[in-house]
Amino acid sequence: MADYAAKLKKILAAAKCRKVRQDKGDHEIWYSPISGINFTVDSKIKSRHTANAALKQAGLENEF
């Protein structure tokens, strides 16, 4: 199974999103200047739907 986390984080960083802090377990809290909200990113994303959901929260188009 594919792991989408690394590519997702590169896309977020290119869009000027930034990691705010480490959360419980292997989750990270990111902030998007586009949408103006904080959202959660897991360090192991196995579903393209989950990866696209994080992009949507960040205010970006689907990539996966």
N, C-alpha and C positions, 0 to 999 in steps of 0.2 A: 504494500500500500504506500502511496505517496505521502510525503510530509510537506505540507504547504507553508509551514510557519516561517522558514527562512526567506522564501520568496516574498511572502506577505510583508514581513518586516522591512525588506528592501524597498518594496513599493511604498509603504507608509513613510519611510525615511525620505524617499525621493520627493514625496508630497509635503514635506516639512512637518509631518507628524512627529511627535517625540514621546519617548517613554517617560512617564511621570514617576512610576515607582514599581517595585516588585510587590505582588499581592500574595495571597495564600497559595501554597503549593507551587506549581510551575506557571502561574498566571502573572501577566504583567498588565498594568494600567497604562494606556496610551492616551494622549490628547491630540485632537485634530483641530488645527486652526480653521479649516474649511467648514466643518460642522459646528465647531465650538463646544464639543462635548468630550468627556472621557469615556473610554470603552475598554473592554477586556480583550486581551489577546493571549491565547493559550500557547505554550511553547511546543506542543505537539498537536498539530491540526491535521487530522486524517481525512477530513471531508472538504471537498471544494465548496460545498454550500456554507460551511462554517467560515471558511476563508472569505468568501464573497460577502457574508453577513458583516464581517468586521470591516470590509471595504465600504460597505453601504453606510455603516455607522460613522465612518470617517468622511463620508461625503464624496466618495470616489466611485468610479464605474467598476463593474465586475471584470475581473481579470482571469478567473479560473473557470 
